[in-house]
Amino acid sequence: QTTGTYIRAMLPWIFMTTLVGPICYLSDIFKKQKIGFLFELLAFVLRIVGLAVGIWRGNFLIAVIGYSTGGFVAIFAQLVWYFGLIGKYENGLAAKN
């Protein structure tokens, strides 16, 4: 039962990682590695904050939830950015035709 609790806490983050993983090369294709790095930095900071809150509270489950939530938020923001990149590219193609 304890393992299931931790897995449920991590499922949104795992889902988002699985969803965005195959398109993570877009920052390389569009030559936006600096912004991609900022998203990685954001994920790192949010995860550390989540872990720190869990450690401060002395609760491992809160640490897992904080880590997962931080990762989810950063990856979701990165997904929104990817959609923006793709939209700008498609609009540029449409303008040329």
C-alpha positions as CSV (number, residue, x, y, z in Angstrom):
1,Q,0.0,0.0,0.0
2,T,2.8,2.4,0.7
3,T,4.4,1.9,-2.7
4,G,1.1,2.6,-4.3
5,T,0.8,5.9,-2.5
6,Y,4.1,7.0,-3.7
7,I,3.4,5.9,-7.3
8,R,0.1,7.8,-7.3
9,A,1.9,10.9,-6.1
10,M,4.4,10.5,-8.9
11,L,1.9,9.6,-11.7
12,P,1.3,13.2,-13.0
13,W,5.0,13.8,-13.3
14,I,5.6,10.5,-14.9
15,F,2.8,11.1,-17.4
16,M,4.2,14.6,-18.3
17,T,7.7,13.2,-18.7
18,T,6.4,10.5,-21.0
19,L,4.4,13.0,-23.0
20,V,7.2,15.6,-23.5
21,G,10.2,13.2,-23.7
22,P,9.8,12.4,-27.4
23,I,9.6,16.1,-28.4
24,C,12.4,17.4,-26.2
25,Y,14.7,17.8,-29.2
26,L,12.6,20.8,-30.4
27,S,14.8,23.3,-28.6
28,D,17.7,22.0,-30.6
29,I,15.8,22.1,-33.9
30,F,14.7,25.7,-33.3
31,K,18.1,26.7,-31.9
32,K,16.6,27.7,-28.6
33,Q,18.9,25.7,-26.3
34,K,19.3,28.7,-23.9
35,I,15.6,28.8,-23.2
36,G,15.6,25.0,-23.0
37,F,18.3,25.2,-20.4
38,L,16.2,27.7,-18.4
39,F,13.4,25.2,-18.3
40,E,15.8,22.5,-17.0
41,L,17.0,25.0,-14.4
42,L,13.5,25.8,-13.4
43,A,12.7,22.0,-13.0
44,F,15.8,21.6,-10.9
45,V,15.0,24.5,-8.6
46,L,11.3,23.5,-8.2
47,R,12.3,19.9,-7.4
48,I,14.9,21.0,-4.8
49,V,12.2,23.3,-3.2
50,G,9.8,20.4,-3.2
51,L,12.3,18.1,-1.5
52,A,13.3,20.8,0.9
53,V,9.7,21.3,2.0
54,G,9.3,17.6,2.6
55,I,12.6,17.4,4.5
56,W,11.6,20.4,6.6
57,R,8.3,18.9,7.4
58,G,10.0,15.5,8.1
59,N,7.6,13.7,5.7
60,F,8.9,11.6,2.9
61,L,5.5,11.6,1.1
62,I,5.5,15.4,1.0
63,A,9.0,15.3,-0.4
64,V,7.9,13.0,-3.2
65,I,4.8,15.1,-3.9
66,G,6.9,18.3,-3.9
67,Y,9.5,16.8,-6.2
68,S,6.8,15.4,-8.6
69,T,4.8,18.6,-8.6
70,G,7.9,20.7,-9.3
71,G,8.8,18.5,-12.2
72,F,5.3,18.5,-13.5
73,V,5.0,22.3,-13.4
74,A,8.3,22.8,-15.2
75,I,7.7,20.2,-17.8
76,F,4.1,21.5,-18.4
77,A,5.5,25.0,-18.9
78,Q,8.1,23.5,-21.3
79,L,5.3,21.8,-23.3
80,V,3.4,25.1,-23.6
81,W,6.5,26.7,-24.9
82,Y,7.0,23.9,-27.4
83,F,3.5,24.4,-28.7
84,G,4.3,28.1,-29.0
85,L,7.4,27.3,-31.0
86,I,5.5,25.0,-33.3
87,G,2.7,27.6,-33.7
88,K,5.1,30.3,-34.7
89,Y,6.8,28.0,-37.2
90,E,3.5,27.0,-38.8
91,N,2.4,30.6,-39.0
92,G,5.7,31.5,-40.7
93,L,5.1,28.7,-43.2
94,A,1.5,29.8,-43.8
95,A,2.7,33.4,-44.4
96,K,5.1,32.2,-47.1
97,N,2.4,30.4,-49.1
